[in-house]
Amino acid sequence: MSNEFFTDKSVIFYHRSYRIIPGSLKKYLLQVFLFVIPVSIGSILLYPEITRGMCQVAQYVLAPHYPANAIHIVETQFLSFVDDYSYLRLPGTYPTAFFCTVNAVSCVLLLFILRRIETAKPVMIFFMMIVFIHLASSLFFIIFPRLFPYDTTEYSRLYMLQQISIGFFMPMIMGLAVMSLPASLLSRCLVVYSTHLYSLIFGTLRYIVFLYLLKAFSVLYMAVFYFVLGPLIDFVYVAGIYSVFVARAAKKMKGDASVWKW
């Protein structure tokens, strides 16, 4: 083979797979304990105020869509050393047999169509999971219409317990991920705190929307809301925020030899 296909290089870099980020484990743990753990602990200690505020906003938005005095804020105990948490007690709508049958048939057709779509396969698998859960819910209401153990109020209570858990674990997960990255302490803390704030705002909006949909279209959709569009969706925006932050940090420091080591 001719030598024209070969060129000499004075420096040959290793593949980026072998790059490491130098840092101090003690410094990393100290930052986590000083700037991340307090947020998670604060979420647990303040969940009575947080859940009460969520309920007050939801009650205000949903009140026009319900009969007068149909929505009430209920307080009950979760942790013995903290005040009670709040959730909404409100009437729901149960599906008719015809409505369940239409949903079941639609789910079967959707599963048949989605499995044949080859593009964006991961997205199609996610949609198939949603459809399969909804199919199971529809069949349950068709076969055992009187045995469904939950109502809208019970879903409201479980949602609030879910939000308390998200408020505790979300800052910790994001903090453990970003505190080791080569970026300023301020930017890393802002990512953790903004993600936590976003989870509170998004959790409140989702609470309102889901309760409204359970009234408008019945508790038939409760399983999908809880198992698929619950904490699973929260990890989607966490992964998205983390990815954007990492990409910007890597682009900014890609030429800094003091950060990237081989």
DALIN-V690602 format. One record per residue. N is the residue number from 1. RES is the residue in one letter. PHI is phi in degrees with one decimal (none if undefined). D_CENTER is the distance of its C-alpha to the mean C-alpha in Angstrom with 1 decimal. Layout:
n res phi d_center
N RES PHI D_CENTER
N RES PHI D_CENTER
//
This chain:
n res phi d_center
1 M none 56.3
2 S -66.7 57.1
3 N -72.2 56.1
4 E -66.4 54.7
5 F -84.4 51.4
6 F -118.1 51.0
7 T -129.1 50.4
8 D -85.0 50.6
9 K -124.7 47.7
10 S -73.1 48.4
11 V -132.5 44.9
12 I -116.0 42.6
13 F -82.6 39.0
14 Y -70.5 37.0
15 H -63.7 34.1
16 R -63.6 30.8
17 S -62.7 29.4
18 Y -99.2 31.7
19 R -74.0 30.7
20 I -130.9 29.6
21 I -106.3 28.5
22 P -71.2 31.0
23 G 176.4 30.1
24 S -99.9 30.8
25 L -65.0 28.8
26 K -63.8 30.2
27 K -65.2 29.1
28 Y -61.8 25.6
29 L -65.2 25.4
30 L -63.5 27.1
31 Q -65.7 24.6
32 V -62.8 21.7
33 F -71.2 23.6
34 L -85.8 24.7
35 F -118.2 21.8
36 V -114.0 18.6
37 I -55.7 19.5
38 P -59.4 20.9
39 V -67.9 17.6
40 S -65.2 16.0
41 I -65.0 19.3
42 G -61.6 19.5
43 S -63.6 16.2
44 I -70.7 17.9
45 L -71.1 21.2
46 L -103.5 20.1
47 Y -62.5 17.7
48 P -59.5 20.7
49 E -70.1 21.0
50 I -65.2 17.3
51 T -68.0 17.0
52 R -65.4 20.5
53 G -64.7 19.7
54 M -60.5 16.7
55 C -67.2 19.2
56 Q -65.4 21.9
57 V -65.9 20.1
58 A -63.2 19.0
59 Q -62.3 22.6
60 Y -64.2 24.2
61 V -74.8 22.3
62 L -85.8 22.8
63 A -53.1 26.3
64 P -64.0 28.2
65 H -97.3 26.8
66 Y -125.0 28.0
67 P -60.3 31.5
68 A -60.0 32.7
69 N 59.7 31.6
70 A -89.3 29.3
71 I -108.5 26.1
72 H -130.9 26.4
73 I -91.8 24.3
74 V -109.8 24.6
75 E -118.5 24.4
76 T -148.1 24.4
77 Q -82.6 24.3
78 F -119.4 21.5
79 L -116.3 23.0
80 S -66.4 26.8
81 F -94.3 27.0
82 V -128.3 24.7
83 D -63.6 25.3
84 D -66.4 23.9
85 Y -95.7 20.4
86 S -116.8 20.5
87 Y -154.2 19.3
88 L -91.5 20.9
89 R -105.6 23.6
90 L -153.6 24.4
91 P -73.5 26.1
92 G -123.2 24.5
93 T -124.3 25.9
94 Y -99.9 26.9
95 P -77.7 27.5
96 T -82.3 31.0
97 A -62.4 32.2
98 F -64.4 32.9
99 F -62.9 29.3
100 C -64.7 27.9
101 T -65.4 30.5
102 V -60.6 29.7
103 N -66.3 26.0
104 A -64.4 27.0
105 V -62.9 29.4
106 S -63.0 27.0
107 C -65.2 24.5
108 V -62.2 27.4
109 L -64.3 28.5
110 L -65.2 25.1
111 L -61.9 24.8
112 F -65.2 28.3
113 I -74.3 27.5
114 L -64.4 24.2
115 R -69.6 25.8
116 R -95.5 28.6
117 I -85.9 26.5
118 E -93.3 26.9
119 T -78.8 25.2
120 A 49.7 21.5
121 K -58.0 21.5
122 P -58.7 17.9
123 V -67.3 16.7
124 M -64.4 19.3
125 I -64.8 18.3
126 F -62.8 14.7
127 F -64.8 16.5
128 M -64.5 19.0
129 M -63.5 16.5
130 I -61.3 15.4
131 V -65.1 19.2
132 F -64.5 20.3
133 I -64.1 18.2
134 H -68.7 19.5
135 L -62.8 22.9
136 A -61.9 22.9
137 S -64.5 22.0
138 S -64.7 24.8
139 L -65.4 27.3
140 F -61.3 26.7
141 F -68.8 27.5
142 I -72.5 30.5
143 I -86.5 31.9
144 F -125.6 31.0
145 P -64.0 30.4
146 R -98.5 31.4
147 L -101.3 29.5
148 F -65.5 25.9
149 P -84.8 25.0
150 Y -121.8 22.4
151 D -125.2 22.7
152 T -62.6 20.7
153 T -64.3 21.4
154 E -65.7 20.2
155 Y -62.7 16.9
156 S -59.5 16.7
157 R -66.9 17.5
158 L -64.8 15.1
159 Y -62.9 12.2
160 M -65.3 13.6
161 L -63.5 13.9
162 Q -63.1 10.2
163 Q -67.7 9.6
164 I -62.3 12.4
165 S -65.6 11.1
166 I -63.2 7.8
167 G -62.2 10.5
168 F -82.2 12.7
169 F -85.7 11.0
170 M -61.3 8.8
171 P -61.7 12.2
172 M -67.1 13.9
173 I -63.5 12.0
174 M -67.0 12.3
175 G -63.9 15.8
176 L -61.6 17.0
177 A -79.4 16.2
178 V -93.9 17.8
179 M -68.5 20.6
180 S -92.2 22.6
181 L -84.7 22.7
182 P -80.3 25.9
183 A -139.5 25.0
184 S -65.6 26.2
185 L -61.1 24.9
186 L -62.1 24.3
187 S -65.7 22.0
188 R -66.9 20.0
189 C -65.3 19.7
190 L -63.5 18.7
191 V -63.5 15.8
192 V -63.6 14.6
193 Y -71.0 15.4
194 S -68.8 14.2
195 T -65.1 10.7
196 H -64.6 11.0
197 L -63.3 12.7
198 Y -61.4 10.3
199 S -63.9 7.5
200 L -68.7 10.6
201 I -66.8 11.8
202 F -63.5 8.9
203 G -63.1 8.5
204 T -68.4 12.2
205 L -62.3 12.6
206 R -64.5 10.4
207 Y -58.7 12.5
208 I -65.0 15.6
209 V -63.4 15.1
210 F -66.7 14.3
211 L -64.4 17.3
212 Y -65.7 19.4
213 L -66.9 18.8
214 L -66.3 19.6
215 K -78.8 22.8
216 A -74.6 23.7
217 F -120.9 23.1
218 S 89.6 23.2
219 V -74.6 21.2
220 L -57.7 21.5
221 Y -91.7 18.0
222 M -62.4 16.5
223 A -62.2 15.8
224 V -64.3 13.9
225 F -60.2 11.8
226 Y -81.2 11.1
227 F -87.6 11.1
228 V -108.6 9.7
229 L -96.2 7.8
230 G -97.0 6.1
231 P -59.2 4.1
232 L -59.2 5.0
233 I -70.0 3.8
234 D -61.3 0.9
235 F -72.5 4.3
236 V -68.5 6.1
237 Y -73.6 6.6
238 V -63.2 7.2
239 A -63.1 9.6
240 G -66.0 11.0
241 I -63.1 11.9
242 Y -62.5 13.3
243 S -63.4 15.2
244 V -63.8 16.8
245 F -64.5 17.8
246 V -64.2 19.3
247 A -62.9 21.1
248 R -68.3 22.7
249 A -65.7 23.7
250 A -65.7 25.3
251 K -66.0 27.1
252 K -70.1 28.4
253 M -114.2 29.7
254 K -65.0 30.7
255 G -98.6 34.4
256 D -88.0 34.3
257 A -68.9 36.2
258 S -78.0 35.5
259 V -96.7 31.7
260 W -93.9 31.7
261 K -117.7 34.0
262 W -115.9 35.3
//
